[in-house]
Amino acid sequence: MKFTKMQGIGNDYIYVNCFEEPVPADPAALSRRLSDRRFGIGGDGLILIRPTPNGDAMMDLYNADGSRAKMCGNGIRCVGRYVYERGIARREELCIDTLSGVKTLKLDTENGTVRSIEVDMDAPILVPEQIPVRLPGDRAVDIPIEVNGRTVRVTCVSMGNPHCVLFVDDVEKAPLESLGPMLEHHPLFPDGVNVEFVQILARDDIRMRVWERGSGETWACGTGACASLVASVLCGHADRAATLHLRGGDLSIRWEEESDHVFMRGPAAFVFDGEVDV
């Protein structure tokens, strides 16, 4: 099976062009095997680029633990660059199908090369039962919850996948390795949750680290960056447009008041091509 390793600010996946390669019989098991950084290719998961009647291509994503994800902001930018530069659809505006709906991508290109990509991530989902999170009310904003004998305040947002945002004084000192997995599997979150630790530097300048559902800490999470900006706005900490600093690099995020849509801009990069026995 031919594959391509790509990364979006350090959020790295193994991509398979299923316009040319057959869809693997067991993508979940294949993702677990290939994502291993010592005995496999190494990555945060497996993304199949598949034909779809609903757009130029479909992003079918499996996390490193084999669980299926509905959406990935960094992953979809890489899909956009692959689709454009590898000739699947040579257009500067693409429609990429996902399990959370069709997303529109606008590509900034120069001499046939994609420099950056802006993704319309749609409107954030704030109703608790739709995120889902087992909390009452119309929104879960700055809510205290109990985690292993301690109280933390969280804001919950879905960007096609569930996120739980915590504000901290210093992301480097945040208890990500201990608190991240406890929140990921907390009974309040029936589908699990991605956990963002957010430090406000200024109203348009935010730093974050992320514990991703099914993958552990990753260098970046595009949907997490979008959820972090939304949570920051809802809690009164930030304006509607900001630069988000993640371990792997920066993303520009804006939440439009009129449309209610969140837009994410950032890079996508090829790492290498290869072939593996499956």
C-alpha positions in Angstrom: 0.0 0.0 0.0 1.4 3.4 -1.0 1.1 6.2 1.6 2.1 9.8 2.2 3.2 11.2 5.6 1.9 14.8 6.1 1.8 17.2 9.0 0.0 20.4 10.0 2.1 22.2 12.6 3.2 18.9 14.0 -0.1 17.1 14.0 1.1 14.2 11.8 -1.0 11.5 10.0 -0.5 8.7 7.5 -2.5 9.5 4.3 -3.7 6.9 1.8 -5.1 8.0 -1.6 -8.1 5.7 -1.9 -8.8 7.1 -5.4 -5.9 4.8 -6.4 -5.4 2.4 -3.4 -8.1 0.0 -2.2 -9.8 0.9 1.1 -8.2 -1.2 3.8 -10.3 -4.0 5.2 -9.8 -3.0 8.8 -8.7 0.7 8.9 -8.8 0.8 12.7 -6.4 -2.1 13.2 -4.2 -0.6 10.4 -4.1 2.7 12.1 -3.0 1.2 15.4 -0.2 -0.7 13.7 1.1 2.0 11.4 0.8 4.9 13.9 3.2 3.2 16.4 6.3 5.5 16.4 8.7 2.6 17.2 7.4 -0.3 15.2 5.3 1.4 12.5 5.5 4.5 10.4 4.6 6.8 13.3 1.8 9.3 13.5 -1.3 10.6 15.3 -3.4 8.3 13.1 -4.5 7.2 9.7 -6.5 9.3 7.2 -8.0 7.8 4.1 -8.7 10.2 1.2 -11.7 8.6 -0.4 -14.1 9.4 -3.3 -17.4 10.9 -2.3 -20.5 12.2 -4.1 -20.6 15.1 -1.6 -17.5 16.9 -2.6 -14.0 16.7 -4.1 -12.9 14.1 -1.6 -13.7 12.6 1.8 -11.5 12.6 4.8 -11.9 9.3 6.7 -9.9 9.6 10.0 -8.8 7.0 12.5 -6.9 7.9 15.6 -3.7 6.2 16.8 -5.8 4.0 19.1 -8.0 2.9 16.2 -11.0 5.0 17.2 -12.8 6.9 14.4 -12.9 10.7 14.5 -15.4 12.9 12.8 -13.2 15.9 12.2 -9.6 17.1 12.4 -8.6 20.7 11.5 -4.9 20.1 10.8 -5.7 16.8 9.0 -8.3 18.5 6.6 -5.7 21.1 5.6 -3.3 18.4 4.7 -6.1 16.6 2.7 -6.7 19.9 0.9 -3.1 20.3 -0.1 -2.9 16.6 -1.2 -6.0 16.8 -3.3 -4.8 20.0 -5.0 -1.1 19.2 -5.6 -1.6 15.5 -6.4 -4.2 16.3 -9.1 -7.4 14.9 -7.5 -9.1 18.4 -7.8 -7.0 21.3 -9.1 -9.1 24.1 -7.7 -8.3 26.8 -5.2 -11.7 26.3 -3.4 -12.4 22.7 -2.4 -15.3 20.9 -0.7 -14.0 18.1 1.6 -16.6 15.7 3.0 -16.2 14.6 6.7 -18.3 12.7 9.2 -19.2 16.1 10.6 -20.3 17.5 7.2 -18.8 19.0 4.1 -16.1 21.7 4.8 -15.1 24.5 2.4 -11.4 25.1 2.0 -9.8 28.1 0.4 -6.2 27.6 -0.8 -3.5 30.2 -1.0 -1.3 29.0 -3.9 1.8 30.1 -5.6 3.2 28.4 -8.8 1.2 25.3 -8.1 2.2 25.0 -4.5 -0.2 25.4 -1.6 1.2 28.0 0.9 -1.7 28.0 3.4 -5.3 27.0 3.7 -8.3 28.5 5.3 -11.0 26.1 6.4 -14.6 27.1 7.1 -15.2 25.0 10.3 -18.9 25.9 10.5 -20.6 27.2 13.6 -19.5 25.9 17.0 -22.0 23.6 18.8 -22.7 24.8 22.3 -25.7 22.9 23.4 -24.5 20.3 26.0 -26.5 17.3 24.7 -25.2 17.9 21.2 -21.5 18.2 22.2 -22.2 15.7 24.0 -21.6 16.4 27.7 -23.9 15.5 30.5 -24.5 18.9 31.9 -27.8 20.9 32.2 -28.6 24.2 30.5 -28.2 25.7 27.1 -24.4 26.1 27.4 -21.6 24.7 29.5 -19.5 27.8 30.1 -17.1 28.0 33.0 -18.7 25.1 34.8 -17.1 23.5 37.9 -16.8 19.7 37.7 -15.2 17.2 40.0 -12.2 15.2 38.7 -10.5 12.7 41.0 -11.2 14.8 44.2 -10.4 18.2 42.7 -12.6 20.9 41.2 -11.8 22.3 37.8 -13.8 24.8 35.7 -14.4 23.8 32.1 -16.1 25.3 29.0 -17.4 22.7 26.5 -17.6 23.2 22.7 -18.0 20.9 19.8 -16.3 21.7 16.4 -17.6 18.4 14.9 -15.9 16.6 17.8 -16.1 17.3 21.6 -13.8 19.7 23.4 -13.3 20.6 27.0 -11.3 23.9 27.6 -9.6 24.8 30.8 -7.8 28.1 31.5 -4.5 28.0 33.2 -1.8 30.5 34.2 1.0 28.6 32.4 0.4 25.8 29.9 3.9 24.4 30.4 3.1 23.8 34.1 -0.4 22.5 33.5 -1.1 18.9 34.7 -1.8 17.7 31.1 -0.5 14.2 31.5 -2.6 13.5 34.6 -5.7 15.6 34.1 -5.9 15.1 30.3 -6.7 11.3 30.4 -9.0 11.7 33.4 -11.1 14.2 31.6 -11.0 12.3 28.3 -12.7 9.4 30.1 -14.8 11.3 32.6 -18.4 10.0 32.8 -19.7 13.5 31.9 -18.4 12.9 28.3 -20.2 9.8 26.9 -18.1 9.9 23.7 -14.9 11.0 25.4 -13.4 14.4 24.9 -10.4 16.4 23.7 -8.9 18.5 26.5 -7.4 22.0 25.8 -5.2 23.8 28.4 -5.3 27.5 27.5 -3.2 30.4 28.6 -4.3 34.0 27.6 -1.4 36.2 26.6 -3.5 39.0 25.2 -7.0 39.3 23.8 -5.7 38.4 20.4 -2.8 36.1 21.5 -3.4 32.7 23.0 -1.2 29.7 23.9 -2.5 26.2 24.2 -1.6 22.5 24.7 -4.0 19.7 23.9 -4.7 16.1 25.1 -6.4 14.5 22.1 -9.0 11.8 22.5 -7.5 8.6 21.3 -4.0 10.0 20.7 -2.8 11.6 24.0 -0.8 14.8 23.8 -0.3 16.0 20.2 1.7 18.9 18.9 -1.4 20.6 17.5 -5.2 20.3 17.2 -7.0 22.5 14.7 -10.5 21.8 16.1 -9.1 22.3 19.5 -7.7 25.7 18.6 -11.1 26.7 17.2 -12.8 25.5 20.4 -10.3 27.3 22.5 -11.0 30.6 20.8 -14.7 30.1 21.1 -14.4 29.3 24.8 -12.1 32.3 25.3 -14.7 34.6 23.8 -17.5 33.1 25.8 -15.6 33.5 29.0 -14.7 37.1 28.1 -11.0 36.6 27.8 -10.4 37.2 24.1 -11.7 39.0 20.9 -13.2 37.1 18.0 -9.9 36.8 16.1 -6.6 35.6 17.5 -3.4 33.8 16.9 -3.2 30.5 18.7 0.3 29.2 19.6 0.5 25.4 19.7 3.5 23.3 20.3 3.9 22.6 16.6 3.2 26.2 15.4 0.6 28.9 15.0 -2.9 29.0 13.7 -5.0 32.1 12.9 -8.6 31.6 14.1 -11.6 33.9 13.8 -15.2 33.5 14.9 -17.5 35.6 12.7 -20.3 37.2 14.6 -22.6 37.6 11.6 -22.3 34.0 10.2 -21.4 32.4 13.5 -18.9 30.3 11.6 -15.3 29.7 12.8 -12.5 30.0 10.3 -9.0 28.5 10.7 -6.0 29.3 8.6 -2.6 27.5 8.7 -0.1 25.5 6.8 0.1 21.9 5.6 3.3 20.0 4.7 4.4 16.9 3.0 6.9 14.8 4.9 7.6 11.8 2.8 6.0 9.1 0.5 6.4 5.4 1.1 5.0 1.9 0.7 4.1 -0.6 3.3 2.9 -4.2 3.3 -0.6 -4.5 4.7 
